[in-house]
Amino acid sequence: MKKRNLVYSTDQGRLCSECEAPIDDCQCRKTTLVGDGKVRISLETKGRKGKGVTLITGLPITEDALKVLGKKLKAQCGTGGAVKEGNIEIQGDNRQKVKVLLEKEGFTSKLSGG
């Protein structure tokens, strides 16, 4: 790897500071882990008009793997949801079901919140 500290190129646009490839083609950032490793499952209702959402935070996996896991959890819970800002949101109160499913995937998790 060459280290020239180049951050912008007129023919490629913004460049990654690690590998100096264009941001869209950067390989080093796509493999970074999203979470901190402390997997927490909570029920959140704030800002959702009283509707509960199971929130899974801290998963130590990549962004792509997070999307795949989110899709699998939504299918096994039989509900909708989303992957936002490194967190997985599953509609409804599915905390116990999600905890069991995450343990089958090899993640240790704990329930947090009330």
MOPAC internal coordinates of N, CA, C and O (Angstrom, degrees):
PM7 1SCF
backbone

  N    0.0000 0     0.00 0     0.00 0    0    0    0
  C    1.4492 1     0.00 0     0.00 0    1    0    0
  C    1.5170 1   109.36 1     0.00 0    2    1    0
  O    1.2310 1   121.57 1   -42.19 1    3    2    1
  N    1.2840 1   114.59 1   137.81 1    3    2    1
  C    1.4538 1   119.92 1   178.11 1    5    3    2
  C    1.5264 1   109.54 1   -95.33 1    6    5    3
  O    1.2310 1   120.27 1   -40.10 1    7    6    5
  N    1.2999 1   117.10 1   139.90 1    7    6    5
  C    1.4600 1   121.98 1  -179.57 1    9    7    6
  C    1.5193 1   109.10 1  -116.56 1   10    9    7
  O    1.2310 1   120.63 1   -83.50 1   11   10    9
  N    1.3212 1   116.41 1    96.50 1   11   10    9
  C    1.4566 1   120.00 1   177.91 1   13   11   10
  C    1.5216 1   111.54 1  -112.96 1   14   13   11
  O    1.2310 1   120.36 1   177.76 1   15   14   13
  N    1.3450 1   116.91 1    -2.24 1   15   14   13
  C    1.4649 1   122.55 1  -178.69 1   17   15   14
  C    1.5210 1   112.22 1    59.48 1   18   17   15
  O    1.2310 1   120.22 1  -145.91 1   19   18   17
  N    1.3014 1   117.18 1    34.09 1   19   18   17
  C    1.4541 1   123.39 1   178.42 1   21   19   18
  C    1.5288 1   108.64 1   -83.07 1   22   21   19
  O    1.2310 1   119.56 1   -50.74 1   23   22   21
  N    1.3353 1   118.45 1   129.26 1   23   22   21
  C    1.4571 1   120.93 1  -179.50 1   25   23   22
  C    1.5188 1   113.40 1  -116.19 1   26   25   23
  O    1.2310 1   119.75 1   166.46 1   27   26   25
  N    1.3362 1   118.07 1   -13.54 1   27   26   25
  C    1.4517 1   120.36 1  -179.24 1   29   27   26
  C    1.5222 1   109.09 1  -149.21 1   30   29   27
  O    1.2310 1   121.27 1   -40.35 1   31   30   29
  N    1.3075 1   115.17 1   139.65 1   31   30   29
  C    1.4552 1   121.30 1   176.47 1   33   31   30
  C    1.5217 1   107.42 1  -131.82 1   34   33   31
  O    1.2310 1   120.11 1   -43.53 1   35   34   33
  N    1.3278 1   117.39 1   136.47 1   35   34   33
  C    1.4653 1   119.82 1  -176.69 1   37   35   34
  C    1.5172 1   112.56 1   -66.50 1   38   37   35
  O    1.2310 1   119.39 1   153.00 1   39   38   37
  N    1.3177 1   118.77 1   -27.00 1   39   38   37
  C    1.4574 1   119.19 1  -179.99 1   41   39   38
  C    1.5210 1   113.19 1   -92.17 1   42   41   39
  O    1.2310 1   118.85 1   165.77 1   43   42   41
  N    1.3582 1   119.80 1   -14.23 1   43   42   41
  C    1.4617 1   121.33 1  -178.70 1   45   43   42
  C    1.5179 1   113.59 1  -121.97 1   46   45   43
  O    1.2310 1   118.81 1   165.05 1   47   46   45
  N    1.3101 1   119.88 1   -14.95 1   47   46   45
  C    1.4606 1   122.22 1  -177.35 1   49   47   46
  C    1.5171 1   111.20 1    85.37 1   50   49   47
  O    1.2310 1   120.26 1    30.18 1   51   50   49
  N    1.3409 1   117.10 1  -149.82 1   51   50   49
  C    1.4684 1   121.05 1  -177.60 1   53   51   50
  C    1.5152 1   110.62 1   -66.97 1   54   53   51
  O    1.2310 1   121.33 1   -38.11 1   55   54   53
  N    1.3429 1   115.05 1   141.89 1   55   54   53
  C    1.4565 1   121.82 1  -179.13 1   57   55   54
  C    1.5195 1   110.17 1  -117.93 1   58   57   55
  O    1.2310 1   121.18 1   -29.56 1   59   58   57
  N    1.3225 1   115.34 1   150.44 1   59   58   57
  C    1.4637 1   121.80 1   175.73 1   61   59   58
  C    1.5238 1   109.09 1   -69.70 1   62   61   59
  O    1.2310 1   120.36 1   -42.71 1   63   62   61
  N    1.3233 1   116.92 1   137.29 1   63   62   61
  C    1.4625 1   120.20 1  -179.02 1   65   63   62
  C    1.5291 1   112.28 1   -73.70 1   66   65   63
  O    1.2310 1   119.78 1   159.32 1   67   66   65
  N    1.3320 1   118.03 1   -20.68 1   67   66   65
  C    1.4629 1   121.27 1  -179.13 1   69   67   66
  C    1.5240 1   112.72 1   -84.80 1   70   69   67
  O    1.2310 1   120.62 1   124.60 1   71   70   69
  N    1.3483 1   116.43 1   -55.40 1   71   70   69
  C    1.4667 1   119.58 1  -173.81 1   73   71   70
  C    1.5310 1   112.84 1  -105.63 1   74   73   71
  O    1.2310 1   119.92 1   176.35 1   75   74   73
  N    1.3157 1   117.77 1    -3.65 1   75   74   73
  C    1.4660 1   124.69 1  -179.82 1   77   75   74
  C    1.5256 1   113.58 1    58.14 1   78   77   75
  O    1.2310 1   120.22 1  -155.09 1   79   78   77
  N    1.3217 1   117.19 1    24.91 1   79   78   77
  C    1.4618 1   122.29 1   173.67 1   81   79   78
  C    1.5302 1   107.33 1   -92.66 1   82   81   79
  O    1.2310 1   119.67 1   -20.84 1   83   82   81
  N    1.3449 1   118.24 1   159.16 1   83   82   81
  C    1.4651 1   119.25 1   175.01 1   85   83   82
  C    1.5295 1   110.65 1   -56.68 1   86   85   83
  O    1.2310 1   120.31 1   -34.43 1   87   86   85
  N    1.3249 1   117.02 1   145.57 1   87   86   85
  C    1.4645 1   122.19 1  -175.70 1   89   87   86
  C    1.5313 1   111.37 1   -53.48 1   90   89   87
  O    1.2310 1   119.65 1   139.78 1   91   90   89
  N    1.3356 1   118.27 1   -40.22 1   91   90   89
  C    1.4625 1   120.98 1  -178.89 1   93   91   90
  C    1.5296 1   112.31 1   -66.53 1   94   93   91
  O    1.2310 1   119.65 1   151.41 1   95   94   93
  N    1.3304 1   118.28 1   -28.59 1   95   94   93
  C    1.4599 1   122.55 1  -177.58 1   97   95   94
  C    1.5211 1   113.26 1  -102.80 1   98   97   95
  O    1.2310 1   119.83 1  -173.61 1   99   98   97
  N    1.3084 1   117.94 1     6.39 1   99   98   97
  C    1.4597 1   122.29 1  -175.75 1  101   99   98
  C    1.5340 1   110.54 1   -65.73 1  102  101   99
  O    1.2310 1   120.45 1   -50.66 1  103  102  101
  N    1.3150 1   116.75 1   129.34 1  103  102  101
  C    1.4563 1   121.87 1   178.96 1  105  103  102
  C    1.5252 1   112.17 1   -95.97 1  106  105  103
  O    1.2310 1   119.86 1   151.71 1  107  106  105
  N    1.3104 1   117.87 1   -28.29 1  107  106  105
  C    1.4634 1   119.75 1  -175.22 1  109  107  106
  C    1.5336 1   111.65 1   -71.59 1  110  109  107
  O    1.2310 1   118.98 1   148.87 1  111  110  109
  N    1.3068 1   119.55 1   -31.13 1  111  110  109
  C    1.4694 1   121.44 1  -179.21 1  113  111  110
  C    1.5232 1   112.15 1   -79.10 1  114  113  111
  O    1.2310 1   119.89 1   153.41 1  115  114  113
  N    1.3213 1   117.81 1   -26.59 1  115  114  113
  C    1.4611 1   120.62 1  -178.27 1  117  115  114
  C    1.5155 1   111.97 1   -72.95 1  118  117  115
  O    1.2310 1   119.80 1   160.82 1  119  118  117
  N    1.3073 1   117.99 1   -19.18 1  119  118  117
  C    1.4563 1   120.65 1  -178.53 1  121  119  118
  C    1.5173 1   112.72 1   -97.44 1  122  121  119
  O    1.2310 1   119.63 1  -177.38 1  123  122  121
  N    1.3305 1   118.32 1     2.62 1  123  122  121
  C    1.4580 1   119.86 1   179.78 1  125  123  122
  C    1.5233 1   110.06 1   -74.14 1  126  125  123
  O    1.2310 1   121.01 1   -33.45 1  127  126  125
  N    1.3140 1   115.67 1   146.55 1  127  126  125
  C    1.4518 1   121.16 1  -179.87 1  129  127  126
  C    1.5177 1   109.71 1   -79.74 1  130  129  127
  O    1.2310 1   121.57 1   -33.32 1  131  130  129
  N    1.3326 1   114.60 1   146.68 1  131  130  129
  C    1.4556 1   119.82 1  -175.35 1  133  131  130
  C    1.5223 1   111.88 1   -87.82 1  134  133  131
  O    1.2310 1   119.66 1   129.83 1  135  134  133
  N    1.3238 1   118.26 1   -50.17 1  135  134  133
  C    1.4546 1   121.65 1  -172.79 1  137  135  134
  C    1.5100 1   113.77 1   -91.90 1  138  137  135
  O    1.2310 1   121.45 1    -2.63 1  139  138  137
  N    1.3459 1   114.82 1   177.37 1  139  138  137
  C    1.4586 1   120.96 1  -177.89 1  141  139  138
  C    1.5239 1   112.67 1   -94.95 1  142  141  139
  O    1.2310 1   119.58 1   176.51 1  143  142  141
  N    1.3322 1   118.40 1    -3.49 1  143  142  141
  C    1.4553 1   121.76 1   178.20 1  145  143  142
  C    1.5162 1   114.30 1    98.12 1  146  145  143
  O    1.2310 1   119.77 1   166.99 1  147  146  145
  N    1.3146 1   118.05 1   -13.01 1  147  146  145
  C    1.4577 1   122.29 1   177.50 1  149  147  146
  C    1.5295 1   107.41 1   -97.27 1  150  149  147
  O    1.2310 1   120.45 1   -84.18 1  151  150  149
  N    1.3155 1   116.75 1    95.82 1  151  150  149
  C    1.4593 1   121.40 1  -175.12 1  153  151  150
  C    1.5220 1   109.28 1   -79.58 1  154  153  151
  O    1.2310 1   120.98 1   -59.00 1  155  154  153
  N    1.3286 1   115.73 1   121.00 1  155  154  153
  C    1.4570 1   122.30 1  -179.31 1  157  155  154
  C    1.5237 1   109.59 1  -123.03 1  158  157  155
  O    1.2310 1   121.24 1   -41.92 1  159  158  157
  N    1.3268 1   115.23 1   138.08 1  159  158  157
  C    1.4564 1   121.58 1   178.80 1  161  159  158
  C    1.5225 1   107.09 1  -118.06 1  162  161  159
  O    1.2310 1   120.74 1   -56.21 1  163  162  161
  N    1.3354 1   116.19 1   123.79 1  163  162  161
  C    1.4581 1   119.30 1  -178.34 1  165  163  162
  C    1.5156 1   110.40 1  -138.72 1  166  165  163
  O    1.2310 1   121.15 1   -15.43 1  167  166  165
  N    1.3229 1   115.40 1   164.57 1  167  166  165
  C    1.4629 1   122.13 1   175.73 1  169  167  166
  C    1.5169 1   107.25 1  -107.05 1  170  169  167
  O    1.2310 1   120.64 1   -54.09 1  171  170  169
  N    1.3099 1   116.38 1   125.91 1  171  170  169
  C    1.4603 1   121.21 1  -178.36 1  173  171  170
  C    1.5239 1   109.29 1  -121.74 1  174  173  171
  O    1.2310 1   120.79 1   -45.75 1  175  174  173
  N    1.3341 1   116.10 1   134.25 1  175  174  173
  C    1.4668 1   120.54 1   177.87 1  177  175  174
  C    1.5199 1   112.10 1  -125.27 1  178  177  175
  O    1.2310 1   119.84 1   172.06 1  179  178  177
  N    1.3237 1   117.91 1    -7.94 1  179  178  177
  C    1.4672 1   120.40 1  -177.08 1  181  179  178
  C    1.5199 1   111.16 1   -65.21 1  182  181  179
  O    1.2310 1   120.74 1   -46.59 1  183  182  181
  N    1.3151 1   116.19 1   133.41 1  183  182  181
  C    1.4550 1   121.84 1   176.30 1  185  183  182
  C    1.5105 1   113.94 1    72.51 1  186  185  183
  O    1.2310 1   120.48 1  -164.45 1  187  186  185
  N    1.3309 1   116.69 1    15.55 1  187  186  185
  C    1.4607 1   120.21 1  -177.75 1  189  187  186
  C    1.5244 1   112.10 1  -124.35 1  190  189  187
  O    1.2310 1   120.60 1  -158.13 1  191  190  189
  N    1.3084 1   116.46 1    21.87 1  191  190  189
  C    1.4669 1   123.30 1   178.67 1  193  191  190
  C    1.5316 1   112.35 1    55.20 1  194  193  191
  O    1.2310 1   120.61 1  -140.70 1  195  194  193
  N    1.3371 1   116.44 1    39.30 1  195  194  193
  C    1.4546 1   121.27 1   176.38 1  197  195  194
  C    1.5121 1   114.65 1    85.65 1  198  197  195
  O    1.2310 1   119.65 1   172.32 1  199  198  197
  N    1.3049 1   118.28 1    -7.68 1  199  198  197
  C    1.4638 1   121.14 1   179.72 1  201  199  198
  C    1.5305 1   108.96 1   -79.55 1  202  201  199
  O    1.2310 1   120.39 1   -45.40 1  203  202  201
  N    1.3165 1   116.86 1   134.60 1  203  202  201
  C    1.4505 1   121.34 1  -178.91 1  205  203  202
  C    1.5217 1   112.05 1   -86.87 1  206  205  203
  O    1.2310 1   121.09 1   -36.36 1  207  206  205
  N    1.3275 1   115.52 1   143.64 1  207  206  205
  C    1.4541 1   122.86 1   177.32 1  209  207  206
  C    1.5253 1   107.92 1  -133.07 1  210  209  207
  O    1.2310 1   120.74 1   -51.13 1  211  210  209
  N    1.3318 1   116.19 1   128.87 1  211  210  209
  C    1.4556 1   120.31 1   174.49 1  213  211  210
  C    1.5125 1   108.05 1   -80.03 1  214  213  211
  O    1.2310 1   120.47 1   -56.80 1  215  214  213
  N    1.3333 1   116.71 1   123.20 1  215  214  213
  C    1.4564 1   122.72 1  -175.21 1  217  215  214
  C    1.5319 1   109.26 1  -112.43 1  218  217  215
  O    1.2310 1   120.61 1   -55.66 1  219  218  217
  N    1.3427 1   116.43 1   124.34 1  219  218  217
  C    1.4593 1   122.14 1   179.05 1  221  219  218
  C    1.5245 1   107.47 1  -110.99 1  222  221  219
  O    1.2310 1   120.14 1   -61.11 1  223  222  221
  N    1.3335 1   117.33 1   118.89 1  223  222  221
  C    1.4605 1   121.94 1  -177.15 1  225  223  222
  C    1.5193 1   110.50 1  -124.60 1  226  225  223
  O    1.2310 1   120.89 1   -22.86 1  227  226  225
  N    1.3309 1   115.90 1   157.14 1  227  226  225
  C    1.4491 1   122.20 1   171.86 1  229  227  226
  C    1.5170 1   115.90 1    83.71 1  230  229  227
  O    1.2310 1   119.27 1  -165.07 1  231  230  229
  N    1.3167 1   118.99 1    14.93 1  231  230  229
  C    1.4621 1   120.20 1   179.63 1  233  231  230
  C    1.5304 1   110.48 1   -68.96 1  234  233  231
  O    1.2310 1   119.76 1   -54.68 1  235  234  233
  N    1.3272 1   118.06 1   125.32 1  235  234  233
  C    1.4743 1   121.24 1  -177.10 1  237  235  234
  C    1.5291 1   112.41 1   -85.65 1  238  237  235
  O    1.2310 1   120.41 1  -118.12 1  239  238  237
  N    1.3239 1   116.81 1    61.88 1  239  238  237
  C    1.4649 1   121.57 1   179.85 1  241  239  238
  C    1.5229 1   109.75 1  -134.47 1  242  241  239
  O    1.2310 1   120.41 1   -10.77 1  243  242  241
  N    1.3061 1   116.83 1   169.23 1  243  242  241
  C    1.4625 1   121.50 1  -178.95 1  245  243  242
  C    1.5210 1   110.59 1   -74.85 1  246  245  243
  O    1.2310 1   120.79 1   -13.21 1  247  246  245
  N    1.3161 1   116.10 1   166.79 1  247  246  245
  C    1.4713 1   122.11 1  -179.09 1  249  247  246
  C    1.5302 1   111.32 1   -60.32 1  250  249  247
  O    1.2310 1   120.39 1   137.69 1  251  250  249
  N    1.3361 1   116.86 1   -42.31 1  251  250  249
  C    1.4645 1   120.10 1   179.99 1  253  251  250
  C    1.5213 1   111.50 1   -65.88 1  254  253  251
  O    1.2310 1   120.15 1   137.15 1  255  254  253
  N    1.3293 1   117.32 1   -42.85 1  255  254  253
  C    1.4588 1   121.30 1   178.82 1  257  255  254
  C    1.5231 1   110.72 1   -66.65 1  258  257  255
  O    1.2310 1   120.26 1   148.57 1  259  258  257
  N    1.3248 1   117.11 1   -31.43 1  259  258  257
  C    1.4614 1   121.71 1   177.72 1  261  259  258
  C    1.5291 1   110.52 1   -64.47 1  262  261  259
  O    1.2310 1   120.59 1   138.26 1  263  262  261
  N    1.3309 1   116.48 1   -41.74 1  263  262  261
  C    1.4664 1   120.65 1   178.23 1  265  263  262
  C    1.5215 1   111.36 1   -64.48 1  266  265  263
  O    1.2310 1   120.27 1   139.54 1  267  266  265
  N    1.3283 1   117.10 1   -40.46 1  267  266  265
  C    1.4670 1   121.29 1   179.33 1  269  267  266
  C    1.5213 1   110.23 1   -66.00 1  270  269  267
  O    1.2310 1   120.17 1   135.41 1  271  270  269
  N    1.3404 1   117.28 1   -44.59 1  271  270  269
  C    1.4578 1   121.13 1   178.91 1  273  271  270
  C    1.5211 1   110.78 1   -64.63 1  274  273  271
  O    1.2310 1   120.14 1   139.75 1  275  274  273
  N    1.3365 1   117.34 1   -40.25 1  275  274  273
  C    1.4639 1   120.79 1   177.67 1  277  275  274
  C    1.5130 1   111.76 1   -60.32 1  278  277  275
  O    1.2310 1   120.32 1   137.45 1  279  278  277
  N    1.3165 1   116.99 1   -42.55 1  279  278  277
  C    1.4637 1   121.38 1   179.12 1  281  279  278
  C    1.5282 1   110.69 1   -64.03 1  282  281  279
  O    1.2310 1   120.76 1   139.32 1  283  282  281
  N    1.3424 1   116.15 1   -40.68 1  283  282  281
  C    1.4621 1   120.76 1   179.99 1  285  283  282
  C    1.5321 1   110.86 1   -66.02 1  286  285  283
  O    1.2310 1   120.46 1   136.81 1  287  286  285
  N    1.3354 1   116.73 1   -43.19 1  287  286  285
  C    1.4650 1   120.58 1   179.91 1  289  287  286
  C    1.5248 1   111.48 1   -65.08 1  290  289  287
  O    1.2310 1   120.59 1   138.66 1  291  290  289
  N    1.3305 1   116.48 1   -41.34 1  291  290  289
  C    1.4683 1   119.83 1   178.21 1  293  291  290
  C    1.5208 1   111.04 1   -61.88 1  294  293  291
  O    1.2310 1   120.34 1   138.14 1  295  294  293
  N    1.3200 1   116.95 1   -41.86 1  295  294  293
  C    1.4639 1   120.77 1  -179.31 1  297  295  294
  C    1.5243 1   111.04 1   -66.66 1  298  297  295
  O    1.2310 1   120.05 1   137.90 1  299  298  297
  N    1.3240 1   117.51 1   -42.10 1  299  298  297
  C    1.4587 1   120.30 1  -177.54 1  301  299  298
  C    1.5229 1   112.53 1   -74.32 1  302  301  299
  O    1.2310 1   120.15 1   154.84 1  303  302  301
  N    1.3366 1   117.31 1   -25.16 1  303  302  301
  C    1.4657 1   120.41 1   175.78 1  305  303  302
  C    1.5283 1   111.08 1   -85.84 1  306  305  303
  O    1.2310 1   120.29 1   162.19 1  307  306  305
  N    1.3159 1   117.05 1   -17.81 1  307  306  305
  C    1.4626 1   120.82 1   179.69 1  309  307  306
  C    1.5146 1   112.77 1    74.26 1  310  309  307
  O    1.2310 1   120.19 1  -151.60 1  311  310  309
  N    1.3365 1   117.25 1    28.40 1  311  310  309
  C    1.4610 1   120.63 1  -179.47 1  313  311  310
  C    1.5226 1   109.50 1  -135.22 1  314  313  311
  O    1.2310 1   121.29 1    -3.41 1  315  314  313
  N    1.2957 1   115.13 1   176.59 1  315  314  313
  C    1.4552 1   121.17 1   176.12 1  317  315  314
  C    1.5121 1   110.42 1   -89.93 1  318  317  315
  O    1.2310 1   121.29 1     2.31 1  319  318  317
  N    1.3034 1   115.15 1  -177.69 1  319  318  317
  C    1.4511 1   119.86 1   179.07 1  321  319  318
  C    1.5083 1   110.65 1   168.02 1  322  321  319
  O    1.2310 1   120.82 1    12.08 1  323  322  321
  N    1.3228 1   116.04 1  -167.92 1  323  322  321
  C    1.4607 1   120.83 1  -177.72 1  325  323  322
  C    1.5256 1   109.74 1  -156.33 1  326  325  323
  O    1.2310 1   121.41 1   -18.43 1  327  326  325
  N    1.3390 1   114.90 1   161.57 1  327  326  325
  C    1.4606 1   122.12 1   171.68 1  329  327  326
  C    1.5184 1   105.87 1  -114.86 1  330  329  327
  O    1.2310 1   120.71 1   -67.76 1  331  330  329
  N    1.3463 1   116.25 1   112.24 1  331  330  329
  C    1.4598 1   121.39 1  -176.50 1  333  331  330
  C    1.5200 1   110.06 1  -132.21 1  334  333  331
  O    1.2310 1   120.54 1   -48.22 1  335  334  333
  N    1.3283 1   116.57 1   131.78 1  335  334  333
  C    1.4650 1   123.66 1   171.57 1  337  335  334
  C    1.5218 1   113.11 1    50.37 1  338  337  335
  O    1.2310 1   119.84 1  -139.44 1  339  338  337
  N    1.3235 1   117.91 1    40.56 1  339  338  337
  C    1.4495 1   121.65 1   178.23 1  341  339  338
  C    1.5167 1   114.60 1    80.76 1  342  341  339
  O    1.2310 1   119.81 1  -170.93 1  343  342  341
  N    1.3214 1   117.96 1     9.07 1  343  342  341
  C    1.4600 1   123.18 1   179.25 1  345  343  342
  C    1.5305 1   109.32 1  -120.85 1  346  345  343
  O    1.2310 1   121.09 1   -25.51 1  347  346  345
  N    1.3279 1   115.52 1   154.49 1  347  346  345
  C    1.4617 1   120.67 1   174.69 1  349  347  346
  C    1.5184 1   107.38 1  -109.62 1  350  349  347
  O    1.2310 1   120.73 1   -49.30 1  351  350  349
  N    1.3292 1   116.22 1   130.70 1  351  350  349
  C    1.4557 1   122.12 1   177.02 1  353  351  350
  C    1.5198 1   108.11 1  -113.99 1  354  353  351
  O    1.2310 1   120.70 1   -52.85 1  355  354  353
  N    1.3450 1   116.26 1   127.15 1  355  354  353
  C    1.4583 1   122.70 1   177.28 1  357  355  354
  C    1.5250 1   106.89 1  -118.28 1  358  357  355
  O    1.2310 1   120.18 1   -51.03 1  359  358  357
  N    1.3258 1   117.26 1   128.97 1  359  358  357
  C    1.4566 1   120.57 1  -177.80 1  361  359  358
  C    1.5224 1   110.76 1   -66.67 1  362  361  359
  O    1.2310 1   120.98 1   -41.01 1  363  362  361
  N    1.3251 1   115.73 1   138.99 1  363  362  361
  C    1.4580 1   121.91 1   177.82 1  365  363  362
  C    1.5201 1   112.55 1    88.87 1  366  365  363
  O    1.2310 1   121.66 1    -3.96 1  367  366  365
  N    1.3357 1   114.42 1   176.04 1  367  366  365
  C    1.4664 1   120.77 1   179.59 1  369  367  366
  C    1.5223 1   108.54 1   -92.40 1  370  369  367
  O    1.2310 1   120.29 1   -89.56 1  371  370  369
  N    1.3228 1   117.05 1    90.44 1  371  370  369
  C    1.4661 1   123.53 1  -178.84 1  373  371  370
  C    1.5248 1   111.11 1  -118.16 1  374  373  371
  O    1.2310 1   120.02 1  -147.56 1  375  374  373
  N    1.3234 1   117.57 1    32.44 1  375  374  373
  C    1.4638 1   120.87 1  -173.80 1  377  375  374
  C    1.5308 1   113.04 1   -60.89 1  378  377  375
  O    1.2310 1   120.39 1   132.54 1  379  378  377
  N    1.3339 1   116.86 1   -47.46 1  379  378  377
  C    1.4689 1   119.65 1  -178.36 1  381  379  378
  C    1.5247 1   111.34 1   -65.86 1  382  381  379
  O    1.2310 1   120.47 1   137.78 1  383  382  381
  N    1.3165 1   116.71 1   -42.22 1  383  382  381
  C    1.4588 1   121.44 1  -179.85 1  385  383  382
  C    1.5301 1   110.75 1   -63.99 1  386  385  383
  O    1.2310 1   120.50 1   137.35 1  387  386  385
  N    1.3315 1   116.65 1   -42.65 1  387  386  385
  C    1.4595 1   121.49 1   180.00 1  389  387  386
  C    1.5263 1   110.28 1   -66.32 1  390  389  387
  O    1.2310 1   120.08 1   141.29 1  391  390  389
  N    1.3304 1   117.45 1   -38.71 1  391  390  389
  C    1.4710 1   120.81 1   179.14 1  393  391  390
  C    1.5253 1   110.23 1   -60.94 1  394  393  391
  O    1.2310 1   120.06 1   135.24 1  395  394  393
  N    1.3162 1   117.48 1   -44.76 1  395  394  393
  C    1.4685 1   121.45 1   178.98 1  397  395  394
  C    1.5275 1   110.67 1   -64.42 1  398  397  395
  O    1.2310 1   120.21 1   137.16 1  399  398  397
  N    1.3207 1   117.20 1   -42.84 1  399  398  397
  C    1.4608 1   121.04 1  -179.18 1  401  399  398
  C    1.5291 1   111.59 1   -66.06 1  402  401  399
  O    1.2310 1   120.02 1   141.01 1  403  402  401
  N    1.3332 1   117.56 1   -38.99 1  403  402  401
  C    1.4621 1   120.63 1   177.89 1  405  403  402
  C    1.5231 1   111.86 1   -67.43 1  406  405  403
  O    1.2310 1   120.25 1   144.87 1  407  406  405
  N    1.3375 1   117.14 1   -35.13 1  407  406  405
  C    1.4556 1   119.99 1   177.48 1  409  407  406
  C    1.5233 1   111.08 1   -67.31 1  410  409  407
  O    1.2310 1   120.17 1   145.76 1  411  410  409
  N    1.3305 1   117.29 1   -34.24 1  411  410  409
  C    1.4648 1   120.73 1   175.05 1  413  411  410
  C    1.5277 1   111.17 1   -65.46 1  414  413  411
  O    1.2310 1   120.54 1   149.02 1  415  414  413
  N    1.3357 1   116.57 1   -30.98 1  415  414  413
  C    1.4691 1   121.70 1   178.99 1  417  415  414
  C    1.5282 1   112.00 1   -81.24 1  418  417  415
  O    1.2310 1   120.17 1   171.43 1  419  418  417
  N    1.3367 1   117.28 1    -8.57 1  419  418  417
  C    1.4571 1   120.66 1   176.75 1  421  419  418
  C    1.5198 1   115.33 1   100.15 1  422  421  419
  O    1.2310 1   119.71 1  -168.35 1  423  422  421
  N    1.3251 1   118.16 1    11.65 1  423  422  421
  C    1.4661 1   121.85 1   178.84 1  425  423  422
  C    1.5140 1   109.39 1  -101.15 1  426  425  423
  O    1.2310 1   120.21 1   -46.24 1  427  426  425
  N    1.3285 1   117.21 1   133.76 1  427  426  425
  C    1.4579 1   119.97 1   171.33 1  429  427  426
  C    1.5196 1   106.93 1   -90.32 1  430  429  427
  O    1.2310 1   120.86 1   -47.61 1  431  430  429
  N    1.3160 1   115.95 1   132.39 1  431  430  429
  C    1.4525 1   120.32 1  -176.12 1  433  431  430
  C    1.5112 1   110.17 1  -138.20 1  434  433  431
  O    1.2310 1   121.05 1   -14.32 1  435  434  433
  N    1.3275 1   115.59 1   165.68 1  435  434  433
  C    1.4596 1   119.40 1   174.58 1  437  435  434
  C    1.5060 1   109.36 1  -140.55 1  438  437  435
  O    1.2310 1   121.46 1   -29.03 1  439  438  437
  N    1.3231 1   114.82 1   150.97 1  439  438  437
  C    1.4538 1   121.32 1   178.23 1  441  439  438
  C    1.5135 1   108.55 1   -79.78 1  442  441  439
  O    1.2310 1   120.68 1   -44.94 1  443  442  441
  N    1.3197 1   116.30 1   135.06 1  443  442  441
  C    1.4585 1   120.07 1   179.26 1  445  443  442
  C    1.5148 1   108.87 1  -127.93 1  446  445  443
  O    1.2310 1   120.57 1   -21.40 1  447  446  445
  N    1.3028 1   116.52 1   158.60 1  447  446  445
  C    1.4614 1   120.88 1  -178.88 1  449  447  446
  C    1.5039 1   111.18 1    84.67 1  450  449  447
  O    1.2310 1   121.00 1     2.66 1  451  450  449
  N    1.3368 1   115.70 1  -177.34 1  451  450  449
  C    1.4470 1   121.55 1  -176.18 1  453  451  450
  C    1.4310 1   111.46 1   -80.48 1  454  453  451
  O    1.2310 1   120.10 1   180.00 1  455  454  453

